[in-house]
Amino acid sequence: MDDRVIITCALNGVLTDPRQHPVPVTPAAMAAEARRAFEAGASVMHIHLRQQGSGLGHLPSWEPDLSGAVSAAIRAACPGVIINHTTGTVGPDIAGPLACLAASRPEIAACNAGSLNYLKLKADGHWAWPPMLFDNPVSKIAAYIAVMKEHAITPEFECFDTGIVRSVGMFHEAGMVARPLLYNFVMGVASGMPTDAALLPILKNLALAGNPFAVTAIGRAEIWPLHRACAEMGGNLRSGLEDTFYLPDGAKANSNGAVIDALARVARAAGRKIVGPREARDMLSLGREGKT
């Protein structure tokens, strides 16, 4: 097992309201939060875009100029940092995400690798939001992959369930995408895979061998044993205010830096060496032609 580990910070996400939680929205705030995470050990920043008007920060944006401004601000604050850009949309119209990828040219972009009924129940039995289908048919995935290839962007395949992990291998076998395949096992969505470390050996076995994997762990106290198991199994690590607001001791995090600092301690306790952006690029083969 490679003792090196790459840490990704998921800075803000799409569902969290900045009026209730300390998620950054403006380019300056995202750069400041990225710097805190960078200093704590993150070499990759996963970003979502929010509308910039007063009182609108809880709403998503697909403005190419904003994408470029956010990416530039983060790169200036964190020399050499790797940007991982969101692309997730509901529905067939993906013009906005594709324009953002062309504008900011991140080295990595999320590629949601399958569809999911995106559900959550409140304690009273009512839906937290109207039941929705997060639709990611193969035609949509292929369109993302084509534009990513055009701009030398490496897709990171977001896998919400076991069948989606298996589908990534089929994309490769069908010639849609070359190695390395970056797997991200998303665990903790209420209607997807739970935050259960016992699933990790199964997921790793379902992924094509020899490709890097990471875990997105969504939740509170239950996520930290999962991060530890991922580190012990040789996976890369991701966290941040998109995924959790809570530290291992149950205290509420006031910044991405605090979350990444806790994740770095998990990595070191598992005997892993945290790498910087230059070594991370080499480990993920970023900017290289993939192998068949």
LUMDRENDO-831190 format. One record per residue (C-alpha): x, y, z. Coordinates in steps of 0.05 Angstrom, whole numbers. Last residue first. Layout:
N
+--------+--------+--------+
:     xx :     yy :     zz :
+--------+--------+--------+
:      X :      Y :      Z :
...
+--------+--------+--------+
***
This chain:
292
+--------+--------+--------+
:     xx :     yy :     zz :
+--------+--------+--------+
:   -124 :     43 :   -442 :
:    -75 :     91 :   -411 :
:    -91 :    164 :   -398 :
:    -54 :    221 :   -431 :
:    -23 :    262 :   -376 :
:    -45 :    328 :   -345 :
:    -61 :    296 :   -279 :
:    -30 :    227 :   -268 :
:    -65 :    222 :   -201 :
:     -2 :    206 :   -161 :
:     39 :    256 :   -201 :
:    -11 :    312 :   -190 :
:    -13 :    295 :   -116 :
:     63 :    301 :   -113 :
:     60 :    372 :   -139 :
:     -1 :    390 :    -98 :
:     27 :    371 :    -30 :
:     28 :    302 :      1 :
:      4 :    277 :     69 :
:     44 :    215 :     92 :
:      0 :    159 :    119 :
:     13 :    120 :    182 :
:    -60 :    112 :    201 :
:    -51 :    163 :    257 :
:    -23 :    211 :    205 :
:    -85 :    206 :    162 :
:   -132 :    216 :    221 :
:    -92 :    277 :    243 :
:    -98 :    305 :    173 :
:   -174 :    296 :    177 :
:   -176 :    337 :    241 :
:   -135 :    393 :    208 :
:   -180 :    389 :    148 :
:   -242 :    401 :    190 :
:   -210 :    459 :    228 :
:   -186 :    491 :    164 :
:   -255 :    486 :    133 :
:   -279 :    535 :    185 :
:   -320 :    543 :    248 :
:   -327 :    469 :    262 :
:   -381 :    448 :    312 :
:   -354 :    407 :    370 :
:   -371 :    333 :    370 :
:   -302 :    310 :    390 :
:   -288 :    285 :    319 :
:   -305 :    353 :    289 :
:   -374 :    371 :    263 :
:   -400 :    415 :    206 :
:   -397 :    359 :    155 :
:   -395 :    345 :     80 :
:   -396 :    413 :     46 :
:   -359 :    443 :    105 :
:   -298 :    401 :     90 :
:   -278 :    329 :     79 :
:   -238 :    286 :     32 :
:   -186 :    231 :     40 :
:   -147 :    186 :     -7 :
:   -153 :    112 :      1 :
:    -99 :     63 :     24 :
:   -142 :     17 :     67 :
:   -120 :     49 :    133 :
:   -139 :    118 :    108 :
:   -207 :     94 :     86 :
:   -218 :     60 :    153 :
:   -200 :    125 :    190 :
:   -246 :    166 :    146 :
:   -302 :    116 :    161 :
:   -289 :    120 :    236 :
:   -295 :    196 :    229 :
:   -360 :    197 :    190 :
:   -405 :    170 :    245 :
:   -395 :    231 :    289 :
:   -431 :    277 :    241 :
:   -454 :    264 :    170 :
:   -430 :    259 :     99 :
:   -367 :    218 :     83 :
:   -338 :    229 :     14 :
:   -290 :    172 :      6 :
:   -229 :    167 :    -40 :
:   -204 :    119 :    -92 :
:   -143 :    113 :   -136 :
:   -141 :     62 :   -193 :
:   -100 :     -2 :   -193 :
:   -159 :    -50 :   -193 :
:   -224 :    -32 :   -225 :
:   -273 :    -14 :   -170 :
:   -318 :    -70 :   -144 :
:   -264 :    -95 :    -95 :
:   -255 :    -25 :    -67 :
:   -329 :    -19 :    -57 :
:   -334 :    -86 :    -21 :
:   -274 :    -70 :     24 :
:   -306 :     -3 :     40 :
:   -375 :    -28 :     58 :
:   -356 :    -48 :    129 :
:   -336 :     25 :    141 :
:   -410 :     45 :    142 :
:   -429 :    116 :    126 :
:   -491 :     93 :     89 :
:   -495 :     84 :     13 :
:   -551 :    122 :    -21 :
:   -621 :    145 :     -1 :
:   -599 :    181 :     62 :
:   -535 :    209 :     30 :
:   -481 :    185 :     78 :
:   -429 :    154 :     33 :
:   -403 :    180 :    -33 :
:   -348 :    133 :    -58 :
:   -302 :    176 :   -102 :
:   -266 :    137 :   -156 :
:   -213 :    169 :   -200 :
:   -203 :    125 :   -261 :
:   -132 :    127 :   -286 :
:   -145 :    105 :   -338 :
:   -183 :    122 :   -402 :
:   -256 :    142 :   -411 :
:   -313 :    126 :   -459 :
:   -280 :     65 :   -489 :
:   -336 :     17 :   -471 :
:   -290 :    -19 :   -422 :
:   -277 :     47 :   -387 :
:   -350 :     65 :   -381 :
:   -363 :     -6 :   -358 :
:   -313 :      2 :   -301 :
:   -350 :     65 :   -280 :
:   -415 :     25 :   -281 :
:   -390 :    -21 :   -226 :
:   -383 :     37 :   -178 :
:   -453 :     60 :   -198 :
:   -480 :     -8 :   -181 :
:   -451 :     -2 :   -111 :
:   -485 :     64 :    -95 :
:   -471 :    139 :    -93 :
:   -409 :    138 :   -138 :
:   -379 :    205 :   -158 :
:   -329 :    193 :   -214 :
:   -273 :    243 :   -214 :
:   -262 :    265 :   -286 :
:   -193 :    290 :   -307 :
:   -195 :    356 :   -345 :
:   -151 :    363 :   -407 :
:   -199 :    414 :   -438 :
:   -226 :    371 :   -494 :
:   -225 :    310 :   -449 :
:   -269 :    345 :   -399 :
:   -316 :    365 :   -455 :
:   -323 :    293 :   -478 :
:   -330 :    266 :   -407 :
:   -387 :    313 :   -392 :
:   -425 :    293 :   -455 :
:   -413 :    220 :   -440 :
:   -442 :    228 :   -370 :
:   -505 :    260 :   -398 :
:   -514 :    205 :   -450 :
:   -501 :    152 :   -396 :
:   -559 :    177 :   -354 :
:   -545 :    220 :   -293 :
:   -611 :    241 :   -262 :
:   -613 :    263 :   -190 :
:   -686 :    245 :   -183 :
:   -724 :    286 :   -133 :
:   -769 :    275 :    -73 :
:   -794 :    343 :    -49 :
:   -748 :    368 :      6 :
:   -739 :    346 :     79 :
:   -796 :    297 :     66 :
:   -844 :    288 :    123 :
:   -837 :    232 :    174 :
:   -834 :    277 :    235 :
:   -759 :    265 :    243 :
:   -747 :    292 :    174 :
:   -738 :    247 :    114 :
:   -686 :    253 :     60 :
:   -686 :    232 :    -13 :
:   -644 :    238 :    -76 :
:   -670 :    181 :   -120 :
:   -603 :    167 :   -153 :
:   -574 :    166 :   -223 :
:   -504 :    146 :   -242 :
:   -431 :    168 :   -250 :
:   -433 :    239 :   -225 :
:   -372 :    268 :   -258 :
:   -336 :    316 :   -212 :
:   -282 :    357 :   -245 :
:   -206 :    353 :   -239 :
:   -151 :    398 :   -268 :
:   -197 :    457 :   -269 :
:   -204 :    495 :   -335 :
:   -237 :    559 :   -307 :
:   -277 :    583 :   -367 :
:   -285 :    517 :   -405 :
:   -307 :    481 :   -342 :
:   -356 :    537 :   -326 :
:   -386 :    533 :   -396 :
:   -396 :    458 :   -387 :
:   -430 :    469 :   -320 :
:   -478 :    520 :   -350 :
:   -495 :    482 :   -414 :
:   -515 :    420 :   -375 :
:   -590 :    422 :   -391 :
:   -615 :    350 :   -385 :
:   -644 :    354 :   -315 :
:   -615 :    360 :   -245 :
:   -544 :    386 :   -245 :
:   -477 :    365 :   -215 :
:   -415 :    395 :   -248 :
:   -371 :    411 :   -188 :
:   -299 :    434 :   -199 :
:   -236 :    402 :   -170 :
:   -181 :    454 :   -168 :
:   -109 :    432 :   -153 :
:    -67 :    480 :   -112 :
:      1 :    503 :   -138 :
:      2 :    567 :    -97 :
:    -57 :    571 :    -50 :
:    -83 :    643 :    -44 :
:    -72 :    659 :   -118 :
:   -101 :    592 :   -140 :
:   -162 :    604 :    -96 :
:   -174 :    673 :   -125 :
:   -165 :    648 :   -196 :
:   -214 :    591 :   -186 :
:   -267 :    636 :   -156 :
:   -259 :    688 :   -211 :
:   -261 :    637 :   -267 :
:   -324 :    604 :   -239 :
:   -355 :    672 :   -229 :
:   -342 :    690 :   -302 :
:   -372 :    623 :   -324 :
:   -437 :    636 :   -286 :
:   -467 :    570 :   -265 :
:   -495 :    592 :   -198 :
:   -527 :    556 :   -139 :
:   -572 :    590 :    -89 :
:   -557 :    596 :    -14 :
:   -515 :    659 :    -27 :
:   -575 :    698 :    -51 :
:   -586 :    744 :      8 :
:   -545 :    800 :    -23 :
:   -525 :    781 :    -93 :
:   -468 :    732 :   -107 :
:   -502 :    669 :   -130 :
:   -464 :    608 :   -107 :
:   -411 :    565 :   -142 :
:   -387 :    498 :   -117 :
:   -314 :    480 :   -106 :
:   -271 :    420 :    -90 :
:   -202 :    443 :    -68 :
:   -143 :    395 :    -75 :
:    -77 :    399 :    -37 :
:   -107 :    398 :     32 :
:    -56 :    396 :     90 :
:    -77 :    444 :    145 :
:    -45 :    503 :    109 :
:    -86 :    487 :     47 :
:   -150 :    483 :     88 :
:   -138 :    553 :    117 :
:   -119 :    578 :     47 :
:   -182 :    549 :     17 :
:   -224 :    585 :     69 :
:   -191 :    652 :     50 :
:   -199 :    637 :    -25 :
:   -272 :    619 :    -15 :
:   -284 :    683 :     24 :
:   -251 :    725 :    -31 :
:   -288 :    690 :    -87 :
:   -354 :    700 :    -51 :
:   -395 :    643 :    -20 :
:   -359 :    613 :     39 :
:   -396 :    564 :     84 :
:   -403 :    584 :    158 :
:   -472 :    555 :    169 :
:   -542 :    585 :    179 :
:   -543 :    647 :    135 :
:   -492 :    612 :     90 :
:   -545 :    560 :     73 :
:   -518 :    491 :     56 :
:   -545 :    452 :     -3 :
:   -494 :    466 :    -58 :
:   -427 :    448 :    -28 :
:   -380 :    496 :      9 :
:   -306 :    481 :     12 :
:   -298 :    407 :     -3 :
:   -225 :    400 :     19 :
:   -186 :    344 :    -14 :
:   -129 :    307 :     21 :
:    -80 :    264 :    -19 :
:    -46 :    206 :     17 :
:     22 :    174 :     13 :
:     36 :    107 :     47 :
:     25 :     70 :    -18 :
:      0 :      0 :      0 :
+--------+--------+--------+
***
